[in-house]
């Protein structure tokens, strides 16, 4: 398995990444109209096993904290979960951001997403806030942040 940044919207990889996002997040998942601008103006990383996209994550830079990035989404294909794919994708993408001068990364996660919370906390993310109704009534989120200086090479 390799981790690779998408720097152009490669049709086959784009379609797989969108399908993975839609399966993981439903209406909240990326579609091509959003993923293409993320590739061009944000950062998108994929985990590949051969030509198969098994994980994807997207980052955007914060306009108010220019040394900060927001992890917009991270998902792993169901058959590949609990095999270290998400951890490796998150770690390697954060190391790329760190090398380019990004000092911290934040994210939000559904409080009931126990696997994701466990992953983020193992990686060193600290819970910083509770966002009530973040995505509408009853759609609460925990906010987490990681200081990239704590991430070892």
N, CA, C and O atoms as a GROMACS GRO file, in nm:
protein
  612
    1UNK      N    1   0.084  -0.118   0.000
    1UNK     CA    2   0.000   0.000   0.000
    1UNK      C    3   0.089   0.124   0.000
    1UNK      O    4   0.190   0.130   0.070
    2UNK      N    5   0.048   0.222  -0.079
    2UNK     CA    6   0.122   0.349  -0.083
    2UNK      C    7   0.027   0.464  -0.051
    2UNK      O    8  -0.094   0.455  -0.074
    3UNK      N    9   0.083   0.572   0.002
    3UNK     CA   10   0.008   0.695   0.026
    3UNK      C   11   0.056   0.792  -0.081
    3UNK      O   12   0.176   0.809  -0.102
    4UNK      N   13  -0.038   0.855  -0.147
    4UNK     CA   14  -0.005   0.945  -0.256
    4UNK      C   15  -0.094   1.068  -0.252
    4UNK      O   16  -0.213   1.059  -0.222
    5UNK      N   17  -0.036   1.182  -0.282
    5UNK     CA   18  -0.117   1.303  -0.293
    5UNK      C   19  -0.172   1.314  -0.435
    5UNK      O   20  -0.101   1.289  -0.532
    6UNK      N   21  -0.298   1.350  -0.445
    6UNK     CA   22  -0.358   1.378  -0.576
    6UNK      C   23  -0.334   1.525  -0.607
    6UNK      O   24  -0.376   1.613  -0.532
    7UNK      N   25  -0.266   1.551  -0.718
    7UNK     CA   26  -0.239   1.689  -0.757
    7UNK      C   27  -0.315   1.728  -0.883
    7UNK      O   28  -0.322   1.846  -0.919
    8UNK      N   29  -0.372   1.630  -0.950
    8UNK     CA   30  -0.463   1.651  -1.063
    8UNK      C   31  -0.580   1.554  -1.046
    8UNK      O   32  -0.568   1.451  -0.980
    9UNK      N   33  -0.692   1.590  -1.106
    9UNK     CA   34  -0.813   1.509  -1.094
    9UNK      C   35  -0.806   1.391  -1.192
    9UNK      O   36  -0.863   1.397  -1.301
   10UNK      N   37  -0.738   1.285  -1.153
   10UNK     CA   38  -0.727   1.164  -1.235
   10UNK      C   39  -0.861   1.091  -1.230
   10UNK      O   40  -0.906   1.052  -1.122
   11UNK      N   41  -0.924   1.072  -1.344
   11UNK     CA   42  -1.061   1.023  -1.352
   11UNK      C   43  -1.086   0.898  -1.269
   11UNK      O   44  -1.177   0.897  -1.186
   12UNK      N   45  -1.009   0.793  -1.288
   12UNK     CA   46  -1.033   0.668  -1.215
   12UNK      C   47  -1.019   0.683  -1.065
   12UNK      O   48  -1.101   0.631  -0.989
   13UNK      N   49  -0.915   0.753  -1.022
   13UNK     CA   50  -0.893   0.773  -0.879
   13UNK      C   51  -0.998   0.867  -0.821
   13UNK      O   52  -1.046   0.846  -0.709
   14UNK      N   53  -1.034   0.969  -0.896
   14UNK     CA   54  -1.138   1.063  -0.852
   14UNK      C   55  -1.270   0.990  -0.830
   14UNK      O   56  -1.336   1.010  -0.728
   15UNK      N   57  -1.310   0.908  -0.924
   15UNK     CA   58  -1.436   0.833  -0.912
   15UNK      C   59  -1.434   0.740  -0.791
   15UNK      O   60  -1.533   0.731  -0.719
   16UNK      N   61  -1.322   0.672  -0.769
   16UNK     CA   62  -1.312   0.583  -0.654
   16UNK      C   63  -1.316   0.661  -0.522
   16UNK      O   64  -1.381   0.618  -0.426
   17UNK      N   65  -1.247   0.774  -0.518
   17UNK     CA   66  -1.246   0.855  -0.396
   17UNK      C   67  -1.385   0.908  -0.364
   17UNK      O   68  -1.426   0.907  -0.249
   18UNK      N   69  -1.456   0.953  -0.465
   18UNK     CA   70  -1.593   1.002  -0.445
   18UNK      C   71  -1.683   0.888  -0.396
   18UNK      O   72  -1.761   0.907  -0.303
   19UNK      N   73  -1.673   0.771  -0.456
   19UNK     CA   74  -1.754   0.657  -0.415
   19UNK      C   75  -1.724   0.619  -0.269
   19UNK      O   76  -1.816   0.589  -0.193
   20UNK      N   77  -1.598   0.622  -0.232
   20UNK     CA   78  -1.559   0.592  -0.094
   20UNK      C   79  -1.616   0.695   0.002
   20UNK      O   80  -1.670   0.658   0.107
   21UNK      N   81  -1.606   0.822  -0.031
   21UNK     CA   82  -1.661   0.930   0.050
   21UNK      C   83  -1.813   0.915   0.067
   21UNK      O   84  -1.865   0.928   0.177
   22UNK      N   85  -1.882   0.887  -0.044
   22UNK     CA   86  -2.027   0.873  -0.039
   22UNK      C   87  -2.068   0.754   0.047
   22UNK      O   88  -2.166   0.762   0.122
   23UNK      N   89  -1.994   0.643   0.037
   23UNK     CA   90  -2.025   0.525   0.118
   23UNK      C   91  -2.002   0.553   0.267
   23UNK      O   92  -2.078   0.506   0.351
   24UNK      N   93  -1.900   0.629   0.298
   24UNK     CA   94  -1.866   0.656   0.438
   24UNK      C   95  -1.954   0.764   0.500
   24UNK      O   96  -1.996   0.751   0.614
   25UNK      N   97  -1.983   0.871   0.424
   25UNK     CA   98  -2.048   0.988   0.482
   25UNK      C   99  -2.185   1.021   0.424
   25UNK      O  100  -2.249   1.116   0.469
   26UNK      N  101  -2.231   0.945   0.324
   26UNK     CA  102  -2.362   0.973   0.266
   26UNK      C  103  -2.368   1.114   0.210
   26UNK      O  104  -2.280   1.156   0.135
   27UNK      N  105  -2.472   1.187   0.248
   27UNK     CA  106  -2.492   1.322   0.197
   27UNK      C  107  -2.378   1.416   0.234
   27UNK      O  108  -2.356   1.516   0.165
   28UNK      N  109  -2.305   1.386   0.340
   28UNK     CA  110  -2.192   1.469   0.381
   28UNK      C  111  -2.062   1.436   0.310
   28UNK      O  112  -1.961   1.503   0.330
   29UNK      N  113  -2.064   1.333   0.226
   29UNK     CA  114  -1.943   1.292   0.155
   29UNK      C  115  -1.912   1.382   0.037
   29UNK      O  116  -1.998   1.453  -0.015
   30UNK      N  117  -1.788   1.379  -0.004
   30UNK     CA  118  -1.743   1.457  -0.120
   30UNK      C  119  -1.813   1.408  -0.247
   30UNK      O  120  -1.848   1.291  -0.260
   31UNK      N  121  -1.830   1.501  -0.339
   31UNK     CA  122  -1.867   1.464  -0.475
   31UNK      C  123  -1.761   1.526  -0.566
   31UNK      O  124  -1.675   1.599  -0.517
   32UNK      N  125  -1.767   1.500  -0.694
   32UNK     CA  126  -1.663   1.549  -0.785
   32UNK      C  127  -1.658   1.701  -0.788
   32UNK      O  128  -1.551   1.759  -0.808
   33UNK      N  129  -1.773   1.766  -0.769
   33UNK     CA  130  -1.777   1.913  -0.772
   33UNK      C  131  -1.697   1.973  -0.657
   33UNK      O  132  -1.646   2.084  -0.668
   34UNK      N  133  -1.687   1.900  -0.546
   34UNK     CA  134  -1.611   1.949  -0.431
   34UNK      C  135  -1.468   1.894  -0.430
   34UNK      O  136  -1.374   1.965  -0.395
   35UNK      N  137  -1.454   1.768  -0.469
   35UNK     CA  138  -1.323   1.706  -0.460
   35UNK      C  139  -1.223   1.768  -0.558
   35UNK      O  140  -1.106   1.784  -0.525
   36UNK      N  141  -1.267   1.802  -0.677
   36UNK     CA  142  -1.176   1.863  -0.775
   36UNK      C  143  -1.116   1.994  -0.721
   36UNK      O  144  -0.994   2.011  -0.730
   37UNK      N  145  -1.196   2.086  -0.665
   37UNK     CA  146  -1.135   2.206  -0.607
   37UNK      C  147  -1.043   2.175  -0.489
   37UNK      O  148  -0.944   2.245  -0.468
   38UNK      N  149  -1.074   2.073  -0.410
   38UNK     CA  150  -0.985   2.034  -0.301
   38UNK      C  151  -0.851   1.987  -0.356
   38UNK      O  152  -0.746   2.017  -0.299
   39UNK      N  153  -0.854   1.914  -0.467
   39UNK     CA  154  -0.729   1.869  -0.529
   39UNK      C  155  -0.649   1.989  -0.578
   39UNK      O  156  -0.527   1.994  -0.561
   40UNK      N  157  -0.716   2.086  -0.639
   40UNK     CA  158  -0.646   2.201  -0.696
   40UNK      C  159  -0.604   2.305  -0.593
   40UNK      O  160  -0.500   2.369  -0.607
   41UNK      N  161  -0.686   2.323  -0.489
   41UNK     CA  162  -0.664   2.435  -0.396
   41UNK      C  163  -0.644   2.394  -0.251
   41UNK      O  164  -0.610   2.477  -0.167
   42UNK      N  165  -0.665   2.269  -0.222
   42UNK     CA  166  -0.641   2.216  -0.089
   42UNK      C  167  -0.537   2.106  -0.100
   42UNK      O  168  -0.444   2.115  -0.179
   43UNK      N  169  -0.553   2.003  -0.021
   43UNK     CA  170  -0.463   1.887  -0.027
   43UNK      C  171  -0.550   1.762  -0.015
   43UNK      O  172  -0.634   1.753   0.074
   44UNK      N  173  -0.529   1.667  -0.105
   44UNK     CA  174  -0.601   1.539  -0.103
   44UNK      C  175  -0.499   1.427  -0.112
   44UNK      O  176  -0.414   1.425  -0.202
   45UNK      N  177  -0.507   1.334  -0.018
   45UNK     CA  178  -0.417   1.219  -0.013
   45UNK      C  179  -0.502   1.092  -0.022
   45UNK      O  180  -0.612   1.086   0.031
   46UNK      N  181  -0.447   0.991  -0.091
   46UNK     CA  182  -0.516   0.862  -0.101
   46UNK      C  183  -0.422   0.750  -0.058
   46UNK      O  184  -0.300   0.759  -0.073
   47UNK      N  185  -0.481   0.646  -0.004
   47UNK     CA  186  -0.411   0.520   0.020
   47UNK      C  187  -0.447   0.430  -0.096
   47UNK      O  188  -0.565   0.410  -0.126
   48UNK      N  189  -0.346   0.376  -0.162
   48UNK     CA  190  -0.368   0.290  -0.278
   48UNK      C  191  -0.312   0.151  -0.253
   48UNK      O  192  -0.201   0.135  -0.203
   49UNK      N  193  -0.391   0.052  -0.288
   49UNK     CA  194  -0.345  -0.085  -0.294
   49UNK      C  195  -0.356  -0.123  -0.441
   49UNK      O  196  -0.464  -0.155  -0.491
   50UNK      N  197  -0.243  -0.119  -0.509
   50UNK     CA  198  -0.246  -0.131  -0.655
   50UNK      C  199  -0.314  -0.009  -0.712
   50UNK      O  200  -0.273   0.104  -0.685
   51UNK      N  201  -0.420  -0.030  -0.790
   51UNK     CA  202  -0.497   0.081  -0.847
   51UNK      C  203  -0.623   0.110  -0.768
   51UNK      O  204  -0.704   0.194  -0.809
   52UNK      N  205  -0.642   0.042  -0.654
   52UNK     CA  206  -0.763   0.058  -0.573
   52UNK      C  207  -0.742   0.162  -0.465
   52UNK      O  208  -0.648   0.155  -0.386
   53UNK      N  209  -0.832   0.261  -0.462
   53UNK     CA  210  -0.831   0.360  -0.355
   53UNK      C  211  -0.897   0.296  -0.233
   53UNK      O  212  -1.015   0.260  -0.236
   54UNK      N  213  -0.819   0.283  -0.124
   54UNK     CA  214  -0.873   0.220  -0.002
   54UNK      C  215  -0.888   0.321   0.111
   54UNK      O  216  -0.945   0.289   0.216
   55UNK      N  217  -0.836   0.441   0.091
   55UNK     CA  218  -0.852   0.548   0.190
   55UNK      C  219  -0.833   0.682   0.124
   55UNK      O  220  -0.763   0.693   0.024
   56UNK      N  221  -0.896   0.784   0.180
   56UNK     CA  222  -0.883   0.920   0.126
   56UNK      C  223  -0.896   1.021   0.240
   56UNK      O  224  -0.972   1.000   0.334
   57UNK      N  225  -0.820   1.129   0.231
   57UNK     CA  226  -0.837   1.240   0.325
   57UNK      C  227  -0.813   1.371   0.254
   57UNK      O  228  -0.736   1.379   0.159
   58UNK      N  229  -0.882   1.474   0.302
   58UNK     CA  230  -0.874   1.607   0.241
   58UNK      C  231  -0.847   1.712   0.348
   58UNK      O  232  -0.901   1.707   0.459
   59UNK      N  233  -0.761   1.806   0.312
   59UNK     CA  234  -0.728   1.916   0.403
   59UNK      C  235  -0.755   2.049   0.334
   59UNK      O  236  -0.744   2.061   0.212
   60UNK      N  237  -0.790   2.149   0.415
   60UNK     CA  238  -0.796   2.286   0.368
   60UNK      C  239  -0.714   2.371   0.463
   60UNK      O  240  -0.704   2.342   0.583
   61UNK      N  241  -0.655   2.476   0.410
   61UNK     CA  242  -0.576   2.568   0.492
   61UNK      C  243  -0.670   2.670   0.554
   61UNK      O  244  -0.769   2.711   0.494
   62UNK      N  245  -0.636   2.710   0.675
   62UNK     CA  246  -0.716   2.806   0.749
   62UNK      C  247  -0.673   2.948   0.710
   62UNK      O  248  -0.554   2.980   0.717
   63UNK      N  249  -0.767   3.032   0.670
   63UNK     CA  250  -0.735   3.169   0.630
   63UNK      C  251  -0.696   3.256   0.750
   63UNK      O  252  -0.621   3.353   0.734
   64UNK      N  253  -0.745   3.223   0.870
   64UNK     CA  254  -0.719   3.305   0.987
   64UNK      C  255  -0.596   3.260   1.064
   64UNK      O  256  -0.535   3.338   1.138
   65UNK      N  257  -0.561   3.136   1.048
   65UNK     CA  258  -0.440   3.080   1.110
   65UNK      C  259  -0.363   3.012   0.996
   65UNK      O  260  -0.382   2.893   0.972
   66UNK      N  261  -0.279   3.086   0.929
   66UNK     CA  262  -0.218   3.037   0.805
   66UNK      C  263  -0.120   2.922   0.825
   66UNK      O  264  -0.079   2.858   0.728
   67UNK      N  265  -0.081   2.895   0.949
   67UNK     CA  266   0.006   2.781   0.978
   67UNK      C  267  -0.077   2.661   1.026
   67UNK      O  268  -0.024   2.568   1.085
   68UNK      N  269  -0.207   2.667   0.998
   68UNK     CA  270  -0.302   2.565   1.047
   68UNK      C  271  -0.380   2.506   0.929
   68UNK      O  272  -0.412   2.577   0.834
   69UNK      N  273  -0.409   2.376   0.938
   69UNK     CA  274  -0.493   2.310   0.836
   69UNK      C  275  -0.609   2.240   0.906
   69UNK      O  276  -0.600   2.202   1.022
   70UNK      N  277  -0.717   2.226   0.833
   70UNK     CA  278  -0.836   2.157   0.882
   70UNK      C  279  -0.851   2.028   0.802
   70UNK      O  280  -0.853   2.029   0.679
   71UNK      N  281  -0.861   1.917   0.875
   71UNK     CA  282  -0.886   1.787   0.811
   71UNK      C  283  -1.035   1.780   0.782
   71UNK      O  284  -1.116   1.757   0.871
   72UNK      N  285  -1.070   1.801   0.657
   72UNK     CA  286  -1.210   1.804   0.617
   72UNK      C  287  -1.273   1.666   0.624
   72UNK      O  288  -1.387   1.652   0.668
   73UNK      N  289  -1.200   1.565   0.581
   73UNK     CA  290  -1.255   1.430   0.582
   73UNK      C  291  -1.145   1.326   0.578
   73UNK      O  292  -1.039   1.347   0.519
   74UNK      N  293  -1.173   1.214   0.641
   74UNK     CA  294  -1.085   1.097   0.639
   74UNK      C  295  -1.175   0.975   0.638
   74UNK      O  296  -1.261   0.961   0.725
   75UNK      N  297  -1.157   0.888   0.540
   75UNK     CA  298  -1.235   0.765   0.538
   75UNK      C  299  -1.154   0.652   0.476
   75UNK      O  300  -1.064   0.673   0.394
   76UNK      N  301  -1.189   0.532   0.519
   76UNK     CA  302  -1.123   0.411   0.473
   76UNK      C  303  -1.231   0.314   0.426
   76UNK      O  304  -1.336   0.302   0.490
   77UNK      N  305  -1.205   0.248   0.316
   77UNK     CA  306  -1.298   0.148   0.262
   77UNK      C  307  -1.327   0.044   0.370
   77UNK      O  308  -1.236   0.000   0.440
   78UNK      N  309  -1.452   0.006   0.382
   78UNK     CA  310  -1.495  -0.081   0.492
   78UNK      C  311  -1.410  -0.207   0.506
   78UNK      O  312  -1.373  -0.244   0.617
   79UNK      N  313  -1.378  -0.273   0.396
   79UNK     CA  314  -1.300  -0.398   0.401
   79UNK      C  315  -1.157  -0.375   0.450
   79UNK      O  316  -1.089  -0.471   0.487
   80UNK      N  317  -1.111  -0.250   0.449
   80UNK     CA  318  -0.973  -0.218   0.488
   80UNK      C  319  -0.963  -0.155   0.627
   80UNK      O  320  -0.854  -0.121   0.672
   81UNK      N  321  -1.076  -0.140   0.695
   81UNK     CA  322  -1.074  -0.078   0.827
   81UNK      C  323  -1.009  -0.170   0.930
   81UNK      O  324  -1.010  -0.292   0.916
   82UNK      N  325  -0.955  -0.109   1.034
   82UNK     CA  326  -0.888  -0.178   1.145
   82UNK      C  327  -0.763  -0.254   1.100
   82UNK      O  328  -0.726  -0.356   1.159
   83UNK      N  329  -0.700  -0.203   0.994
   83UNK     CA  330  -0.577  -0.264   0.943
   83UNK      C  331  -0.463  -0.162   0.937
   83UNK      O  332  -0.360  -0.188   0.875
   84UNK      N  333  -0.482  -0.047   1.000
   84UNK     CA  334  -0.379   0.055   1.004
   84UNK      C  335  -0.380   0.152   0.887
   84UNK      O  336  -0.294   0.240   0.880
   85UNK      N  337  -0.474   0.138   0.794
   85UNK     CA  338  -0.479   0.223   0.676
   85UNK      C  339  -0.504   0.369   0.716
   85UNK      O  340  -0.433   0.459   0.672
   86UNK      N  341  -0.604   0.391   0.799
   86UNK     CA  342  -0.638   0.528   0.840
   86UNK      C  343  -0.524   0.593   0.917
   86UNK      O  344  -0.492   0.710   0.894
   87UNK      N  345  -0.463   0.519   1.006
   87UNK     CA  346  -0.353   0.574   1.084
   87UNK      C  347  -0.235   0.611   0.995
   87UNK      O  348  -0.175   0.718   1.010
   88UNK      N  349  -0.203   0.524   0.902
   88UNK     CA  350  -0.090   0.551   0.812
   88UNK      C  351  -0.120   0.670   0.721
   88UNK      O  352  -0.034   0.755   0.700
   89UNK      N  353  -0.242   0.676   0.668
   89UNK     CA  354  -0.282   0.786   0.581
   89UNK      C  355  -0.277   0.918   0.658
   89UNK      O  356  -0.226   1.018   0.606
   90UNK      N  357  -0.330   0.920   0.778
   90UNK     CA  358  -0.330   1.040   0.859
   90UNK      C  359  -0.189   1.082   0.897
   90UNK      O  360  -0.154   1.199   0.885
   91UNK      N  361  -0.111   0.988   0.941
   91UNK     CA  362   0.026   1.019   0.984
   91UNK      C  363   0.111   1.072   0.869
   91UNK      O  364   0.176   1.176   0.881
   92UNK      N  365   0.111   1.000   0.757
   92UNK     CA  366   0.195   1.041   0.644
   92UNK      C  367   0.150   1.174   0.584
   92UNK      O  368   0.234   1.255   0.545
   93UNK      N  369   0.020   1.197   0.577
   93UNK     CA  370  -0.027   1.325   0.524
   93UNK      C  371   0.008   1.439   0.620
   93UNK      O  372   0.044   1.548   0.576
   94UNK      N  373  -0.004   1.416   0.750
   94UNK     CA  374   0.035   1.519   0.848
   94UNK      C  375   0.184   1.548   0.841
   94UNK      O  376   0.224   1.664   0.858
   95UNK      N  377   0.266   1.448   0.816
   95UNK     CA  378   0.410   1.471   0.804
   95UNK      C  379   0.442   1.557   0.682
   95UNK      O  380   0.534   1.639   0.688
   96UNK      N  381   0.369   1.538   0.573
   96UNK     CA  382   0.387   1.622   0.454
   96UNK      C  383   0.352   1.767   0.490
   96UNK      O  384   0.426   1.860   0.456
   97UNK      N  385   0.239   1.786   0.558
   97UNK     CA  386   0.198   1.922   0.596
   97UNK      C  387   0.301   1.985   0.690
   97UNK      O  388   0.336   2.102   0.676
   98UNK      N  389   0.349   1.907   0.785
   98UNK     CA  390   0.449   1.956   0.881
   98UNK      C  391   0.575   2.002   0.807
   98UNK      O  392   0.630   2.107   0.838
   99UNK      N  393   0.621   1.923   0.711
   99UNK     CA  394   0.741   1.957   0.635
   99UNK      C  395   0.723   2.086   0.556
   99UNK      O  396   0.822   2.152   0.521
  100UNK      N  397   0.600   2.122   0.528
  100UNK     CA  398   0.572   2.243   0.450
  100UNK      C  399   0.535   2.362   0.538
  100UNK      O  400   0.490   2.465   0.488
  101UNK      N  401   0.555   2.348   0.670
  101UNK     CA  402   0.536   2.461   0.760
  101UNK      C  403   0.402   2.469   0.830
  101UNK      O  404   0.378   2.564   0.905
  102UNK      N  405   0.315   2.373   0.809
  102UNK     CA  406   0.189   2.370   0.884
  102UNK      C  407   0.222   2.325   1.026
  102UNK      O  408   0.292   2.225   1.045
  103UNK      N  409   0.172   2.399   1.125
  103UNK     CA  410   0.206   2.370   1.264
  103UNK      C  411   0.100   2.290   1.338
  103UNK      O  412   0.131   2.222   1.436
  104UNK      N  413  -0.026   2.297   1.291
  104UNK     CA  414  -0.132   2.224   1.361
  104UNK      C  415  -0.243   2.185   1.264
  104UNK      O  416  -0.261   2.246   1.158
  105UNK      N  417  -0.317   2.081   1.303
  105UNK     CA  418  -0.430   2.030   1.225
  105UNK      C  419  -0.546   2.012   1.320
  105UNK      O  420  -0.530   1.960   1.430
  106UNK      N  421  -0.665   2.054   1.278
  106UNK     CA  422  -0.785   2.030   1.357
  106UNK      C  423  -0.886   1.952   1.273
  106UNK      O  424  -0.872   1.941   1.151
  107UNK      N  425  -0.988   1.901   1.340
  107UNK     CA  426  -1.092   1.823   1.275
  107UNK      C  427  -1.214   1.820   1.365
  107UNK      O  428  -1.205   1.855   1.483
  108UNK      N  429  -1.326   1.778   1.310
  108UNK     CA  430  -1.442   1.748   1.392
  108UNK      C  431  -1.483   1.604   1.365
  108UNK      O  432  -1.461   1.551   1.256
  109UNK      N  433  -1.543   1.542   1.466
  109UNK     CA  434  -1.583   1.402   1.455
  109UNK      C  435  -1.712   1.381   1.535
  109UNK      O  436  -1.731   1.439   1.641
  110UNK      N  437  -1.798   1.296   1.482
  110UNK     CA  438  -1.923   1.262   1.551
  110UNK      C  439  -1.888   1.192   1.682
  110UNK      O  440  -1.807   1.100   1.682
  111UNK      N  441  -1.949   1.232   1.793
  111UNK     CA  442  -1.917   1.171   1.922
  111UNK      C  443  -1.936   1.019   1.925
  111UNK      O  444  -1.872   0.950   2.004
  112UNK      N  445  -2.025   0.968   1.841
  112UNK     CA  446  -2.051   0.824   1.839
  112UNK      C  447  -1.955   0.745   1.751
  112UNK      O  448  -1.962   0.622   1.746
  113UNK      N  449  -1.866   0.813   1.682
  113UNK     CA  450  -1.772   0.745   1.593
  113UNK      C  451  -1.650   0.702   1.677
  113UNK      O  452  -1.543   0.762   1.670
  114UNK      N  453  -1.670   0.597   1.753
  114UNK     CA  454  -1.572   0.550   1.851
  114UNK      C  455  -1.438   0.515   1.785
  114UNK      O  456  -1.333   0.548   1.839
  115UNK      N  457  -1.441   0.449   1.672
  115UNK     CA  458  -1.317   0.410   1.603
  115UNK      C  459  -1.236   0.533   1.563
  115UNK      O  460  -1.114   0.535   1.582
  116UNK      N  461  -1.302   0.633   1.509
  116UNK     CA  462  -1.231   0.753   1.467
  116UNK      C  463  -1.176   0.828   1.588
  116UNK      O  464  -1.061   0.873   1.587
  117UNK      N  465  -1.256   0.841   1.692
  117UNK     CA  466  -1.210   0.909   1.814
  117UNK      C  467  -1.087   0.838   1.869
  117UNK      O  468  -0.989   0.903   1.907
  118UNK      N  469  -1.090   0.707   1.872
  118UNK     CA  470  -0.976   0.629   1.922
  118UNK      C  471  -0.851   0.655   1.836
  118UNK      O  472  -0.742   0.676   1.889
  119UNK      N  473  -0.868   0.654   1.705
  119UNK     CA  474  -0.757   0.681   1.614
  119UNK      C  475  -0.698   0.819   1.640
  119UNK      O  476  -0.576   0.833   1.656
  120UNK      N  477  -0.782   0.921   1.645
  120UNK     CA  478  -0.733   1.057   1.664
  120UNK      C  479  -0.661   1.072   1.798
  120UNK      O  480  -0.556   1.135   1.805
  121UNK      N  481  -0.717   1.015   1.902
  121UNK     CA  482  -0.653   1.026   2.033
  121UNK      C  483  -0.521   0.950   2.038
  121UNK      O  484  -0.426   0.996   2.101
  122UNK      N  485  -0.514   0.834   1.974
  122UNK     CA  486  -0.388   0.760   1.966
  122UNK      C  487  -0.281   0.838   1.890
  122UNK      O  488  -0.162   0.829   1.922
  123UNK      N  489  -0.324   0.913   1.791
  123UNK     CA  490  -0.230   0.993   1.711
  123UNK      C  491  -0.183   1.118   1.786
  123UNK      O  492  -0.090   1.185   1.742
  124UNK      N  493  -0.247   1.150   1.898
  124UNK     CA  494  -0.206   1.265   1.977
  124UNK      C  495  -0.297   1.387   1.965
  124UNK      O  496  -0.266   1.491   2.022
  125UNK      N  497  -0.407   1.375   1.893
  125UNK     CA  498  -0.503   1.485   1.885
  125UNK      C  499  -0.564   1.507   2.024
  125UNK      O  500  -0.593   1.411   2.096
  126UNK      N  501  -0.583   1.634   2.060
  126UNK     CA  502  -0.646   1.671   2.187
  126UNK      C  503  -0.786   1.725   2.159
  126UNK      O  504  -0.806   1.800   2.064
  127UNK      N  505  -0.880   1.685   2.242
  127UNK     CA  506  -1.016   1.736   2.229
  127UNK      C  507  -1.016   1.881   2.277
  127UNK      O  508  -0.971   1.910   2.388
  128UNK      N  509  -1.068   1.971   2.193
  128UNK     CA  510  -1.063   2.114   2.226
  128UNK      C  511  -1.200   2.178   2.243
  128UNK      O  512  -1.210   2.283   2.307
  129UNK      N  513  -1.305   2.118   2.189
  129UNK     CA  514  -1.438   2.180   2.200
  129UNK      C  515  -1.546   2.079   2.166
  129UNK      O  516  -1.521   1.976   2.103
  130UNK      N  517  -1.667   2.110   2.209
  130UNK     CA  518  -1.786   2.037   2.169
  130UNK      C  519  -1.869   2.132   2.085
  130UNK      O  520  -1.906   2.240   2.131
  131UNK      N  521  -1.898   2.094   1.962
  131UNK     CA  522  -1.974   2.177   1.869
  131UNK      C  523  -2.117   2.125   1.860
  131UNK      O  524  -2.146   2.033   1.783
  132UNK      N  525  -2.206   2.184   1.939
  132UNK     CA  526  -2.346   2.142   1.941
  132UNK      C  527  -2.414   2.184   1.811
  132UNK      O  528  -2.400   2.298   1.766
  133UNK      N  529  -2.488   2.092   1.754
  133UNK     CA  530  -2.564   2.116   1.630
  133UNK      C  531  -2.476   2.169   1.516
  133UNK      O  532  -2.521   2.250   1.435
  134UNK      N  533  -2.353   2.124   1.510
  134UNK     CA  534  -2.256   2.171   1.410
  134UNK      C  535  -2.308   2.159   1.267
  134UNK      O  536  -2.286   2.249   1.185
  135UNK      N  537  -2.377   2.051   1.237
  135UNK     CA  538  -2.429   2.030   1.102
  135UNK      C  539  -2.581   2.022   1.100
  135UNK      O  540  -2.640   1.957   1.015
  136UNK      N  541  -2.645   2.089   1.195
  136UNK     CA  542  -2.789   2.090   1.205
  136UNK      C  543  -2.834   2.030   1.338
  136UNK      O  544  -2.751   1.980   1.415
  137UNK      N  545  -2.963   2.034   1.365
  137UNK     CA  546  -3.014   1.985   1.493
  137UNK      C  547  -2.974   1.839   1.520
  137UNK      O  548  -2.998   1.750   1.438
  138UNK      N  549  -2.911   1.817   1.635
  138UNK     CA  550  -2.869   1.684   1.675
  138UNK      C  551  -2.740   1.635   1.612
  138UNK      O  552  -2.694   1.525   1.643
  139UNK      N  553  -2.681   1.714   1.524
  139UNK     CA  554  -2.556   1.675   1.456
  139UNK      C  555  -2.437   1.738   1.527
  139UNK      O  556  -2.372   1.829   1.476
  140UNK      N  557  -2.411   1.687   1.647
  140UNK     CA  558  -2.304   1.738   1.731
  140UNK      C  559  -2.169   1.682   1.686
  140UNK      O  560  -2.162   1.576   1.623
  141UNK      N  561  -2.063   1.754   1.718
  141UNK     CA  562  -1.927   1.709   1.685
  141UNK      C  563  -1.831   1.748   1.796
  141UNK      O  564  -1.844   1.852   1.860
  142UNK      N  565  -1.733   1.659   1.817
  142UNK     CA  566  -1.618   1.693   1.898
  142UNK      C  567  -1.518   1.759   1.805
  142UNK      O  568  -1.504   1.720   1.689
  143UNK      N  569  -1.448   1.859   1.855
  143UNK     CA  570  -1.338   1.918   1.780
  143UNK      C  571  -1.207   1.871   1.843
  143UNK      O  572  -1.194   1.868   1.965
  144UNK      N  573  -1.112   1.835   1.759
  144UNK     CA  574  -0.980   1.790   1.804
  144UNK      C  575  -0.873   1.871   1.733
  144UNK      O  576  -0.896   1.923   1.624
  145UNK      N  577  -0.756   1.881   1.796
  145UNK     CA  578  -0.643   1.949   1.733
  145UNK      C  579  -0.514   1.875   1.766
  145UNK      O  580  -0.497   1.821   1.876
  146UNK      N  581  -0.424   1.874   1.670
  146UNK     CA  582  -0.292   1.812   1.685
  146UNK      C  583  -0.185   1.915   1.654
  146UNK      O  584  -0.187   1.979   1.549
  147UNK      N  585  -0.090   1.932   1.747
  147UNK     CA  586   0.029   2.014   1.722
  147UNK      C  587   0.127   1.924   1.647
  147UNK      O  588   0.172   1.823   1.701
  148UNK      N  589   0.159   1.958   1.524
  148UNK     CA  590   0.241   1.871   1.441
  148UNK      C  591   0.385   1.859   1.493
  148UNK      O  592   0.457   1.767   1.453
  149UNK      N  593   0.428   1.949   1.580
  149UNK     CA  594   0.562   1.936   1.639
  149UNK      C  595   0.573   1.811   1.725
  149UNK      O  596   0.684   1.763   1.750
  150UNK      N  597   0.460   1.758   1.770
  150UNK     CA  598   0.462   1.636   1.852
  150UNK      C  599   0.469   1.509   1.768
  150UNK      O  600   0.490   1.400   1.821
  151UNK      N  601   0.451   1.522   1.638
  151UNK     CA  602   0.450   1.407   1.547
  151UNK      C  603   0.593   1.372   1.509
  151UNK      O  604   0.664   1.454   1.451
  152UNK      N  605   0.633   1.251   1.540
  152UNK     CA  606   0.772   1.206   1.511
  152UNK      C  607   0.781   1.160   1.366
  152UNK      O  608   0.687   1.104   1.310
  153UNK      N  609   0.898   1.184   1.307
  153UNK     CA  610   0.924   1.146   1.168
  153UNK      C  611   0.921   0.996   1.149
  153UNK      O  612   0.941   0.948   1.037
   0.00000   0.00000   0.00000
